[in-house]
Amino acid sequence: MTRFSIRPVAGALAACTLSAVTLLTPFALSPAEAHAGAAYYRANLASPLAEPKKEILEGVVWSCAGDSCAGTRSGSRPVIVCGRLAHHIGEVTSFSAAGDALDADEIAACNES
């Protein structure tokens, strides 16, 4: 009866996996870079936060640090999303959705929410 050991096969597979990880690592995004690319909403706050904060508000995942926040997309109108952020995190000085900024009247409405 012929016997064979799985150890050489496992060792070769591990070596291939390690080589692939080593080659692809320079192209992987850091968590901060991945989050920045996923941000649909961006906001600036009137007062910087004392420490970074993550919140989920009505389905939008917000990451805030200092005086800026970035959030994932939702189905709500931008001024509504801005209002939720202002209510839970603090006064907003600027807000954009997919690069389209709210005007001064919309920012005022956002902060009144």
C-alpha positions, 0 to 999 in steps of 0.5 A: 500500500502506498502512503504519502504525507500531506506535510510537503503539500501543506508546506508548499501551499503555505509558501505560496500563500505567504508569497502572494500576501507579500506581493499584494501587501503594498497594494492593500489599503489601510483602514483609513484609506479604505474608509476615505474611499467609502465616504459619501458624506463629508462634514466639518464641525464647528468645534473639534471633538476631544477624541475620535468617534464612530456613530451609526445614525439611521444607517449612516456609519460616521467616523469623526476625528477633530473637526471632520466627519465622513459617512457612508451613503444612505437613501435620505436627502443630504440636509436630513442626514446633515441634521442628524449628524448635527443633532448627535455630534455637534454644529456643522459648518460645511456638509457635502454629499458625493462632492456636492456641498450644501449651501448656507441656507441648507447648513442653517436648516441642518443645524436647526434640526 
